[in-house]
Amino acid sequence: MAVTVEYAEGGLCRIAVDGEMTIYTALALKDELLSPLAQCETLEINLAGVSEIDSAGLQLLIVVKTAAKARGKNCASPVTARRCWTYWTGATWKAFLATTS
């Protein structure tokens, strides 16, 4: 699991996640995904490098989105791995997408 953080102009922060977003990595990922919120207005999370995601990974994305909203900031996932769509279909993804709109 690797996380790359890039700060851009206009308060934009781009985060790329590579590897697993599972119960085994969620705790370590949590701080890496939440800490950039203090330095940006908009957080983009790129999931193209995610090799596996489970309910803990999905919950983490919802936590980050909720924290961003609570701080009056934006959070988006502009690039989502096709593999993620394979793992999560139907109501689960609808719930996640509802938090990202």
N, C-alpha and C positions, 0 to 999 in steps of 0.2 A: 504494500500500500504506500502510495506517495501522493503528496498534495503540493501543488505548485500555486503560489499566490503572486499575482501581478497587479500592481496599482497603476491605474491609468488616469488621464486627465478627467476633470469633471466629477470627481468623487466615485469613479467606477473602480471596482475591484473584481478581477477575474480569478476564479479558483478552478483549477483542473484536478480532478481526482482520478488516479490510476490505481487499478487493483480492485480488491474486494471492498464492498460496503456491507459487511455482515456483522453478526453478533460478536464476532471475534475482533473486529476492527472499529466498531462504532464508538467506543469510549475514547480511543485515541483520536479518531477523526473529529469528534465533537468540538474539542478546543480549537483544532485547526480550521474548522469551518465557521465557528462563532467569533473568534478573536478579530478577524478583519472587519467585522461590523463596526468596531470603534473608530475605524479610520476611513470609512467610505459611506457613500449615500446609496449606491446601488451595488449589489452583490450578484455576480453571474457565476453559476456553478456549472462547469462543463463536465458532463458524465460520460463523454465518448470513450474514455479509457477504463471505465468500470467493467470488470470482468465478471462480477457476480454481485447480486444485491438480494438481501432477504428482508424480512419485516423490520429488523433493527435498522437497516440502511434506509429504508423508506421512512421509518419513524424519525430518524436523524434529519432527513431532508425537511420533514414537517416541522421539527423543532427549530431548525435554522430559519425557515420561512416565518414561523410564528414570532421568533425573536426579532427578526428584521421588521416585521409589521409593528410590533410593540414599541420599537425605537423610531418609528416613522420612516423607515428605510424600505427600499425595494429589494426583492430577491427573485431571481429568475434562473431557469435552467435552459439556456439557449441550445445546447447540444446534449441530447439524451442518447445513450447507447441503445442500439437495437436489442441487445441482449436483455436490457432492463425490461423492455416491452414484452419480451418472451416470458420472463419470470412473473410479471405483474400485469394482469389483464382484468378487464371488467371493473367491478366496484372498487377494488383496491386502488387502481390508477385513477379512477374518477374522483376518489376522495383526495388523492394527492394533488391532482390537477385543480381541484376546487380551491386548495390552499394556495396555489400559485397564480391565481388570476386576480 
